[in-house]
Amino acid sequence: SCQVSHRSHSTEPGLVLTLGQGDVGQLGLGENVMERKKPALVSIPEDVVQAEAGGMHTVCLSKSGQVYSFGCNDEGALGRDTSVEGSEMIPGKVELQEKVVQVSAGDSHTAALT
């Protein structure tokens, strides 16, 4: 399992914390958060075992094998529909047919291993 730790938070397995620039939603904290200087909890409904940062997006893998993504979707890197205004700024589930065991993210792509 993945564990995160920062002096402002207790150590908790399965949580995702983000900080830094969030101008295109890559922090997963919503439309009004352009920057965070301290770690902030990202709201994902499952325990996360892997989180990967791409060029301007983030992808997370849950313990149950589900994928959640947020950030810039200009090249389709999120793997999901973000036509609803602001939907790219918060974690959204990527609908896949199979359980995923590993994810990776590049400049404008995401890969999932089943």
C-alpha positions as CSV (number, residue, x, y, z in Angstrom):
1,S,0.0,0.0,0.0
2,C,1.0,3.6,-0.6
3,Q,1.6,5.9,2.4
4,V,1.9,9.6,2.5
5,S,3.4,11.6,5.3
6,H,3.8,15.3,5.9
7,R,4.2,17.1,9.2
8,S,0.9,18.9,8.6
9,H,-0.9,15.5,8.3
10,S,-0.7,12.2,10.1
11,T,0.5,9.3,8.1
12,E,-2.5,7.7,6.3
13,P,-2.5,4.9,3.8
14,G,-4.3,5.5,0.5
15,L,-4.6,9.3,0.5
16,V,-3.4,11.6,-2.2
17,L,-2.0,15.0,-1.3
18,T,-1.0,17.6,-3.9
19,L,0.7,21.0,-3.9
20,G,2.3,23.4,-6.4
21,Q,0.7,24.9,-9.5
22,G,-2.8,24.0,-10.3
23,D,-3.8,26.3,-13.1
24,V,-5.2,23.6,-15.3
25,G,-6.6,21.4,-12.6
26,Q,-3.6,19.1,-12.1
27,L,-3.9,19.4,-8.3
28,G,-7.4,18.0,-8.4
29,L,-8.7,20.6,-5.9
30,G,-11.3,22.3,-8.0
31,E,-11.6,25.4,-10.2
32,N,-10.7,28.0,-7.5
33,V,-7.3,26.5,-6.5
34,M,-4.5,27.8,-8.8
35,E,-1.7,27.2,-6.4
36,R,-1.0,25.4,-3.1
37,K,2.1,25.9,-1.0
38,K,1.1,23.2,1.6
39,P,-0.1,19.7,0.8
40,A,-3.9,19.5,0.4
41,L,-6.0,16.3,0.4
42,V,-7.5,15.3,-2.9
43,S,-11.0,13.9,-2.7
44,I,-11.0,10.4,-4.2
45,P,-13.6,7.9,-3.0
46,E,-11.2,4.9,-2.8
47,D,-7.8,4.2,-1.2
48,V,-5.1,5.0,-3.7
49,V,-2.1,2.8,-4.2
50,Q,-0.3,4.8,-7.0
51,A,-0.3,8.4,-8.1
52,E,1.5,9.7,-11.2
53,A,2.1,13.2,-12.4
54,G,2.1,14.0,-16.2
55,G,3.0,17.2,-17.9
56,M,-0.2,19.0,-16.8
57,H,-2.4,16.2,-15.4
58,T,-2.4,13.6,-12.6
59,V,-3.6,10.0,-12.7
60,C,-4.3,7.8,-9.6
61,L,-4.8,4.1,-9.3
62,S,-7.1,2.8,-6.5
63,K,-6.7,-0.4,-4.5
64,S,-9.6,-1.9,-6.4
65,G,-8.0,-1.3,-9.8
66,Q,-10.0,1.8,-10.8
67,V,-8.3,4.8,-12.4
68,Y,-9.0,8.5,-11.5
69,S,-7.6,11.4,-13.5
70,F,-7.6,15.2,-13.3
71,G,-5.9,18.2,-15.0
72,C,-5.4,19.2,-18.6
73,N,-7.3,17.1,-21.1
74,D,-6.4,18.9,-24.3
75,E,-4.8,15.8,-25.9
76,G,-7.2,13.4,-24.2
77,A,-4.7,12.4,-21.5
78,L,-7.4,12.1,-18.9
79,G,-9.1,9.2,-20.7
80,R,-12.6,10.6,-19.9
81,D,-15.1,13.1,-21.0
82,T,-14.5,16.6,-19.5
83,S,-17.0,18.5,-21.6
84,V,-18.8,19.7,-18.4
85,E,-17.2,23.0,-17.3
86,G,-14.7,22.4,-14.5
87,S,-14.9,18.6,-14.6
88,E,-11.2,18.3,-15.4
89,M,-10.3,20.2,-12.2
90,I,-11.5,17.4,-9.9
91,P,-10.8,13.7,-9.9
92,G,-13.0,11.7,-12.3
93,K,-13.2,8.0,-12.8
94,V,-11.9,6.6,-16.1
95,E,-14.3,3.9,-17.3
96,L,-12.3,0.8,-18.3
97,Q,-13.5,-2.7,-18.9
98,E,-10.7,-4.4,-16.9
99,K,-9.0,-4.0,-13.5
100,V,-5.8,-1.9,-13.8
101,V,-2.6,-2.9,-11.9
102,Q,-0.3,0.0,-12.8
103,V,-0.5,3.5,-14.4
104,S,2.0,5.9,-15.8
105,A,1.7,9.5,-17.1
106,G,3.8,11.4,-19.6
107,D,3.7,14.9,-21.0
108,S,0.3,14.5,-22.6
109,H,-0.7,10.9,-22.2
110,T,-1.7,8.3,-19.6
111,A,-1.0,4.5,-19.8
112,A,-2.8,1.8,-17.8
113,L,-1.6,-1.8,-17.4
114,T,-4.3,-4.4,-16.9
